[in-house]
Structure formats: C-alpha cells, structure tokens
Amino acid sequence: MDGLNKPKPPLVSAASTVSGSPRFQSFDLLATLVAVVSTDGCVVFANAALEDALGTSRRTIEGSQFPEFFTEPLILQNALEGANSNEFAALRYDAWLKRINHEPLPVHVVVAQTDTPGEVIVEMLPLEQQAKQEREERLIDQAQANKELIRNLAHEIKNPLGGIRGAAQLLQMEIDKDLTEYTQVIIHEADRLQTLVDRLLAPHRRPHLVGDVNIHEVCERVRSLILAEFPKGLRVRRDYDISIPDFRGDREQLIQAVLNIAHNAAQALAERVAAGDAQITFRTRIARQVTFGKQRYRLALELHVIDNGPGVPDSIKDRIFSPLISGRDGGSGLGLTLAQTFVQQHHGLIECDSVPGRTDFKLLIPLP
C-alpha cells in the first residue's frame, strides 16, 4: 500500500533535459541567435540571444514548432526536410522572425546538419548586425589604406619641402628688401606644410607607450581641456560606469583620440554655444560578448562622445575618417583620421551615428 501512495517523480521533458546538456551551453555565449531543432521542427534548445530576440522564455520556445516563429514557416520546413534527407550540409536564406510586441526581425538563416542524426542547428544573424559587421570591416580596411596613403604622401611632400624652404631663404638674402615679403610667404607656407606633414607622420613615429589606463581619467583630462577653450555656453556631462577596470594602453594616445572627437564636436556646436545650450556627453559602458574588427571579445569598453549639434553632413558621412575630409571651413580633416588610428592601435574601433540634433561617436576597445 505504501508503494501505491508514494508520490510520483516530476515529469522531465526531453527538451529541458537536453537544454541543460553541456553540449549546448557554449551557444549561450554567442551573440547570434541559435536553435537546435529536430528534423520534424521541434525545438530542442534555444540560446539566450534567441530568447532575448523573440521576447519570450526559453521554456516556451523549447518543445514548440520552430517554423511557426517565422512569417513564412514553409521555407524552414522544407529546409529541415532537405537536411533530413541529406540534400545539403548547410543552407542559407533570408527570412523574417516573429517577435512578441515587436515588428518581425529580418535575419539571415543558416540551416546546418550536426553529427547527431535527426538534429539540425538553425543559426540566425540579424541583418542589421550583418550590415554592422560589414561596415566595421570597411572602416578597418579604409583605415589601413589611409595609413599607407598618409605615410607615402607625407614622405613625398617632406622631401622637396626642405629644398623649397632653403631656396627661399637663400633667395631672400640676395634680393631687395622690398621683395622679401614674397619669400616670406614661401617660407611661411613651407613651414605650414611641414607642420601638417609632421602631424600626418606623428602616429607612426612615436613609440606606443603602454601602461595602465583609467578611461575616466582620460575623459576628465579631455573635459578640462574642452571647458578651458569653451568656458561659456557649453556643458560637458559625465555619465560614467565606475566599475570599468583599468586596462593596458597608451594614455596619451587615447587622450588625443578623445580630444580630437570632443574638439570637433565643440566646434560643430558653435551656434548652440552662442545660444548657451550646447552639450557634450561622455558616457562609458561595458559591452559583453561583442564582435568588432572581425574578432569576438568577452568584454569591451564603450566610450560615447555625444553632442547635440547639427550632425555630420550627409555628403561626408561615409568618409569622415578619411584624411583631409572636413565638414568645417578651415579644418584640416586629420582629427578623426588620427583618432581612428590611435584607437586601432589599441585593437579597437570608432563608429559614428549621426542625425541632426544628436551625433554619437562610439569608441570600442577590448578589455582583458
């Protein structure tokens, strides 16, 4: 009798048992959306990124029919049938993923077989993220091309420049004093070009001095310099995550990179400075499991320099990190190029998102 009254053990579904399997735990570290699906469409495992994207719990997703999460379920059903009959090892297509209380999410879907019969991995990369990765790769390639162009151009200018200046000095000694103003123009312009060339070559000449860097000390240094130059009409706000650890880097290079961005922002805010409502915000955050520069990092520093100015002109948005491109009359167009170079020497990247009234330069630097 006692045996008949003994409480029954709780039922454990196959999905919940498998979801706890160490075999799938690593999928939770990925930023891409991943589901392990049986060939009949039943979800065996859903990773944390998919859970967040769908806006529902993993418990709800697992055990359900995965094709029903798409606006066109038949495409995935056919793909699963093809995987089951070994018609392909991997299949790719674009689709729309349904989300609770949100618009459908455009994704690039990869359906691939696993080593386990009857089991398929469905990986979904949001097309926004794919576009972001392609944009980052273009920035990196552009920066590398810019570096080579700058170095070669600077040397080509530098070599004859000394001869031009020397010849002008010798000529000045031989001609009437009434004409020296012309040689002075030559000497002055040669010196200006020399200064420009030195700035172009500076990142490649100076050794990379590595030490412990506190990003908030960098921000405070830049903040004091900006406010010293613009004491009225400009507010520089702090929005810091003080838990961000120190990291190894070149403090002076990072100060220069942030200063170049903040100084550009302050100059773009001229009208708002005159009106007394100009604002720049330094915001620091930690990003987790991020991919940039073709690599994935567990932790990264995000430093945002945000201003409420007119925004980057559309005509130069795609070229702002190229040398000699400036949206301001009289600008050299080197500040952002050098900033990108300095940050990339820390294995990082600078991105820009700009609309009228809000421009956000985001510096990403890997953390240990």
Secondary structure per residue as TSV (DSSP state, phi and psi in degrees):
chain	resnum	aa	ss	phi	psi
A	1	M	-	360.0	-42.6
A	2	D	H	-57.9	-38.3
A	3	G	H	-65.3	-33.3
A	4	L	H	-69.5	-31.4
A	5	N	H	-87.3	-5.4
A	6	K	S	-63.6	131.4
A	7	P	-	-63.1	143.3
A	8	K	-	-77.1	144.0
A	9	P	-	-64.6	149.7
A	10	P	-	-64.5	145.3
A	11	L	-	-71.9	136.1
A	12	V	-	-118.8	117.6
A	13	S	-	-72.5	155.6
A	14	A	H	-61.5	-36.4
A	15	A	H	-64.0	-46.4
A	16	S	H	-68.1	-31.3
A	17	T	H	-67.3	-44.0
A	18	V	H	-71.4	-35.0
A	19	S	H	-63.5	-23.8
A	20	G	T	-87.9	0.0
A	21	S	-	-67.6	136.3
A	22	P	H	-59.2	-20.0
A	23	R	H	-61.8	-29.8
A	24	F	H	-108.2	-5.0
A	25	Q	H	-61.8	-32.1
A	26	S	G	-66.1	-22.7
A	27	F	G	-64.4	-23.9
A	28	D	G	-69.8	-15.4
A	29	L	G	-85.8	-8.4
A	30	L	-	-87.0	146.4
A	31	A	S	-82.8	-22.8
A	32	T	S	-75.8	158.1
A	33	L	E	-86.9	128.7
A	34	V	E	-132.9	134.2
A	35	A	E	-130.5	136.5
A	36	V	E	-98.4	122.6
A	37	V	E	-126.7	139.1
A	38	S	E	-75.2	159.4
A	39	T	T	-68.2	-11.5
A	40	D	T	-88.5	4.1
A	41	G	S	97.8	-4.0
A	42	C	B	-78.3	132.8
A	43	V	E	-76.5	123.9
A	44	V	E	-93.0	-37.2
A	45	F	E	-151.1	141.6
A	46	A	E	-129.1	132.5
A	47	N	-	-83.4	172.2
A	48	A	H	-63.0	-36.4
A	49	A	H	-64.7	-38.5
A	50	L	H	-67.9	-39.8
A	51	E	H	-57.3	-46.4
A	52	D	H	-65.9	-41.9
A	53	A	H	-66.0	-40.5
A	54	L	H	-78.2	-20.4
A	55	G	T	73.6	27.7
A	56	T	S	-142.0	165.5
A	57	S	-	-77.1	156.6
A	58	R	H	-61.9	-36.6
A	59	R	H	-60.1	-36.1
A	60	T	H	-72.7	-38.2
A	61	I	H	-71.1	-47.4
A	62	E	T	-67.1	133.1
A	63	G	T	94.2	-11.1
A	64	S	S	-93.6	170.5
A	65	Q	B	-82.9	114.1
A	66	F	G	-68.0	-35.3
A	67	P	G	-56.4	-27.6
A	68	E	G	-69.3	-12.4
A	69	F	G	-81.6	-3.1
A	70	F	B	-109.1	152.4
A	71	T	S	-68.5	-26.2
A	72	E	S	-124.7	82.8
A	73	P	H	-65.3	-25.0
A	74	L	H	-62.3	-32.8
A	75	I	H	-63.0	-46.2
A	76	L	H	-68.7	-37.6
A	77	Q	H	-58.8	-44.6
A	78	N	H	-64.9	-37.4
A	79	A	H	-65.1	-40.9
A	80	L	H	-65.7	-39.7
A	81	E	H	-64.3	-39.2
A	82	G	H	-65.1	-38.7
A	83	A	H	-65.5	-38.5
A	84	N	H	-66.1	-33.0
A	85	S	T	-95.1	12.2
A	86	N	T	59.3	36.2
A	87	E	S	-76.0	-20.4
A	88	F	-	-157.3	159.5
A	89	A	S	-89.6	-33.4
A	90	A	E	-152.7	143.8
A	91	L	E	-132.4	139.7
A	92	R	E	-124.3	141.3
A	93	Y	E	-163.0	164.3
A	94	D	E	-99.2	143.2
A	95	A	E	-151.7	177.8
A	96	W	E	-119.4	126.0
A	97	L	E	-99.7	125.5
A	98	K	E	-69.9	145.5
A	99	R	E	-136.9	147.5
A	100	I	T	-73.6	126.6
A	101	N	T	61.6	20.6
A	102	H	E	-139.4	162.3
A	103	E	E	-66.8	151.7
A	104	P	E	-56.1	146.3
A	105	L	E	-100.0	122.4
A	106	P	E	-72.0	128.8
A	107	V	E	-136.1	153.7
A	108	H	E	-98.9	119.1
A	109	V	E	-100.8	134.7
A	110	V	E	-121.9	117.7
A	111	V	E	-105.8	119.9
A	112	A	E	-135.2	143.2
A	113	Q	E	-73.0	155.3
A	114	T	-	-111.7	-179.2
A	115	D	S	-75.3	-12.6
A	116	T	S	-94.4	122.8
A	117	P	T	-59.0	141.5
A	118	G	T	77.2	12.1
A	119	E	E	-129.0	135.8
A	120	V	E	-132.6	142.2
A	121	I	E	-98.9	126.9
A	122	V	E	-111.4	112.3
A	123	E	E	-107.6	133.5
A	124	M	E	-124.2	121.9
A	125	L	E	-108.5	112.9
A	126	P	E	-53.2	131.5
A	127	L	H	-62.4	-27.7
A	128	E	H	-62.9	-41.3
A	129	Q	H	-68.6	-38.8
A	130	Q	H	-62.7	-42.7
A	131	A	H	-63.2	-37.6
A	132	K	H	-63.8	-43.6
A	133	Q	H	-63.3	-41.2
A	134	E	H	-64.9	-37.9
A	135	R	H	-65.1	-40.8
A	136	E	H	-64.1	-41.2
A	137	E	H	-63.6	-38.9
A	138	R	H	-63.7	-40.7
A	139	L	H	-60.9	-43.3
A	140	I	H	-65.9	-45.9
A	141	D	H	-63.5	-39.8
A	142	Q	H	-64.2	-42.3
A	143	A	H	-64.2	-38.7
A	144	Q	H	-66.3	-42.1
A	145	A	H	-65.5	-40.1
A	146	N	H	-61.3	-41.2
A	147	K	H	-61.1	-44.9
A	148	E	H	-66.8	-40.5
A	149	L	H	-62.9	-46.1
A	150	I	H	-61.7	-46.5
A	151	R	H	-60.7	-47.3
A	152	N	H	-67.2	-43.6
A	153	L	H	-64.4	-42.0
A	154	A	H	-61.3	-42.1
A	155	H	H	-68.2	-37.3
A	156	E	H	-65.2	-34.8
A	157	I	H	-76.2	-40.8
A	158	K	H	-64.6	-39.4
A	159	N	H	-60.4	-51.5
A	160	P	H	-79.5	-14.7
A	161	L	H	-64.2	-42.1
A	162	G	H	-61.5	-39.1
A	163	G	H	-65.6	-39.8
A	164	I	H	-63.2	-45.3
A	165	R	H	-65.7	-43.0
A	166	G	H	-63.1	-41.1
A	167	A	H	-64.8	-38.8
A	168	A	H	-65.3	-38.2
A	169	Q	H	-65.7	-42.3
A	170	L	H	-65.4	-40.6
A	171	L	H	-63.4	-37.7
A	172	Q	H	-62.7	-30.7
A	173	M	H	-75.0	-19.5
A	174	E	H	-101.3	-20.1
A	175	I	S	-98.6	170.2
A	176	D	-	-64.4	151.1
A	177	K	G	-63.1	-26.5
A	178	D	G	-64.8	-21.6
A	179	L	G	-100.4	-2.3
A	180	T	H	-66.6	-20.9
A	181	E	H	-62.7	-28.1
A	182	Y	H	-72.7	-41.4
A	183	T	H	-68.9	-31.3
A	184	Q	H	-64.1	-37.2
A	185	V	H	-62.1	-44.0
A	186	I	H	-61.5	-46.7
A	187	I	H	-64.2	-43.4
A	188	H	H	-61.7	-45.1
A	189	E	H	-69.6	-34.0
A	190	A	H	-64.2	-41.2
A	191	D	H	-64.9	-38.8
A	192	R	H	-64.2	-42.3
A	193	L	H	-66.0	-35.8
A	194	Q	H	-62.8	-41.4
A	195	T	H	-63.4	-41.7
A	196	L	H	-62.7	-44.3
A	197	V	H	-63.2	-41.6
A	198	D	H	-61.2	-38.9
A	199	R	H	-66.1	-37.5
A	200	L	H	-64.5	-37.6
A	201	L	H	-88.4	-12.3
A	202	A	H	-52.8	-47.6
A	203	P	H	-64.0	-24.3
A	204	H	H	-93.2	-15.9
A	205	R	H	-89.2	-43.9
A	206	R	S	-75.0	132.5
A	207	P	-	-66.5	150.7
A	208	H	-	-80.0	105.7
A	209	L	-	-93.0	105.8
A	210	V	-	-95.3	134.3
A	211	G	E	-158.1	-176.0
A	212	D	E	-74.2	131.5
A	213	V	E	-121.5	129.2
A	214	N	-	-103.8	115.5
A	215	I	H	-63.3	-27.3
A	216	H	H	-75.3	-29.1
A	217	E	H	-66.7	-37.4
A	218	V	H	-62.1	-47.9
A	219	C	H	-62.2	-41.2
A	220	E	H	-66.6	-36.4
A	221	R	H	-63.7	-46.9
A	222	V	H	-65.2	-40.7
A	223	R	H	-58.4	-44.2
A	224	S	H	-65.9	-37.4
A	225	L	H	-67.6	-42.0
A	226	I	H	-66.1	-44.6
A	227	L	H	-68.7	-27.6
A	228	A	H	-67.9	-34.4
A	229	E	H	-83.3	-31.2
A	230	F	-	-124.5	73.3
A	231	P	-	-72.3	-19.6
A	232	K	S	-126.3	143.1
A	233	G	S	84.4	-4.8
A	234	L	E	-125.6	128.6
A	235	R	E	-111.0	131.6
A	236	V	E	-112.1	107.0
A	237	R	E	-87.3	150.6
A	238	R	E	-110.6	133.7
A	239	D	E	-139.1	80.8
A	240	Y	-	-102.5	144.1
A	241	D	-	-99.0	101.3
A	242	I	T	-73.4	-5.1
A	243	S	T	-81.2	-6.9
A	244	I	-	-65.1	126.6
A	245	P	-	-77.8	162.7
A	246	D	-	-65.6	156.7
A	247	F	E	-142.5	166.5
A	248	R	E	-84.4	129.3
A	249	G	E	-175.5	-178.4
A	250	D	-	-98.1	104.2
A	251	R	H	-60.2	-43.9
A	252	E	H	-65.5	-38.4
A	253	Q	H	-64.3	-41.5
A	254	L	H	-69.3	-37.1
A	255	I	H	-60.4	-44.3
A	256	Q	H	-64.8	-40.1
A	257	A	H	-63.0	-48.5
A	258	V	H	-66.9	-38.6
A	259	L	H	-62.8	-42.6
A	260	N	H	-59.2	-42.5
A	261	I	H	-68.6	-47.7
A	262	A	H	-65.8	-37.0
A	263	H	H	-67.1	-41.5
A	264	N	H	-59.3	-42.2
A	265	A	H	-62.6	-45.1
A	266	A	H	-61.9	-39.9
A	267	Q	H	-69.5	-34.0
A	268	A	H	-69.9	-19.5
A	269	L	T	-90.4	16.2
A	270	A	H	-50.7	-46.2
A	271	E	H	-66.5	-40.4
A	272	R	H	-71.8	-32.3
A	273	V	H	-61.5	-44.1
A	274	A	H	-62.8	-34.2
A	275	A	H	-81.8	-13.9
A	276	G	T	87.0	11.1
A	277	D	-	-123.9	26.4
A	278	A	E	-74.0	143.0
A	279	Q	E	-146.6	135.0
A	280	I	E	-122.9	136.2
A	281	T	E	-118.9	130.6
A	282	F	E	-99.6	116.6
A	283	R	E	-122.8	128.0
A	284	T	E	-117.0	138.7
A	285	R	E	-146.0	163.1
A	286	I	E	-103.3	129.0
A	287	A	E	-103.1	138.4
A	288	R	E	-114.8	141.7
A	289	Q	E	50.8	59.5
A	290	V	E	-110.2	151.2
A	291	T	E	-119.6	124.1
A	292	F	E	-156.1	156.4
A	293	G	T	61.8	30.6
A	294	K	T	66.8	12.5
A	295	Q	E	-129.3	155.1
A	296	R	E	-106.6	136.4
A	297	Y	E	-125.0	140.5
A	298	R	E	-68.1	-42.3
A	299	L	E	-135.2	146.3
A	300	A	E	-148.0	149.1
A	301	L	E	-82.4	133.6
A	302	E	E	-113.6	116.2
A	303	L	E	-115.2	116.8
A	304	H	E	-102.4	132.7
A	305	V	E	-114.2	106.4
A	306	I	E	-115.2	132.8
A	307	D	E	-128.9	161.1
A	308	N	-	-105.2	36.8
A	309	G	S	-84.0	-167.7
A	310	P	S	-73.5	-12.3
A	311	G	-	94.6	164.4
A	312	V	-	-77.5	131.3
A	313	P	-	-56.7	139.0
A	314	D	G	-57.0	-31.6
A	315	S	G	-66.0	-21.3
A	316	I	G	-122.8	6.6
A	317	K	G	-53.8	-42.2
A	318	D	G	-81.7	-3.1
A	319	R	G	-127.8	14.4
A	320	I	T	-66.1	-21.8
A	321	F	T	-93.6	2.4
A	322	S	S	-81.3	148.5
A	323	P	T	-67.0	146.1
A	324	L	T	66.9	19.9
A	325	I	-	-106.0	119.6
A	326	S	-	-139.9	142.2
A	327	G	S	-93.4	7.5
A	328	R	S	-124.3	134.7
A	329	D	T	-60.4	130.1
A	330	G	T	87.3	-3.8
A	331	G	-	-76.6	146.5
A	332	S	-	-82.1	-20.1
A	333	G	S	72.6	23.6
A	334	L	-	-109.3	-19.6
A	335	G	H	-58.1	-49.7
A	336	L	H	-73.8	-32.8
A	337	T	H	-61.3	-46.4
A	338	L	H	-68.2	-38.7
A	339	A	H	-60.2	-45.4
A	340	Q	H	-62.4	-40.2
A	341	T	H	-62.1	-46.0
A	342	F	H	-63.3	-42.3
A	343	V	H	-69.6	-37.5
A	344	Q	H	-67.2	-26.7
A	345	Q	T	-68.3	-12.7
A	346	H	T	-102.7	20.3
A	347	H	T	62.4	25.1
A	348	G	-	-110.1	-164.6
A	349	L	E	-158.0	147.0
A	350	I	E	-113.2	131.8
A	351	E	E	-119.4	158.8
A	352	C	E	-133.9	132.7
A	353	D	E	-127.6	116.8
A	354	S	E	-136.7	130.1
A	355	V	E	-135.7	159.3
A	356	P	T	-55.0	126.9
A	357	G	T	96.1	-12.5
A	358	R	E	-158.3	116.0
A	359	T	E	-121.0	128.2
A	360	D	E	-123.8	110.5
A	361	F	E	-95.2	121.3
A	362	K	E	-110.9	119.2
A	363	L	E	-96.2	125.1
A	364	L	E	-112.5	123.7
A	365	I	E	-134.3	127.6
A	366	P	E	-61.5	143.6
A	367	L	-	-110.7	150.8
A	368	P	-	-67.5	360.0
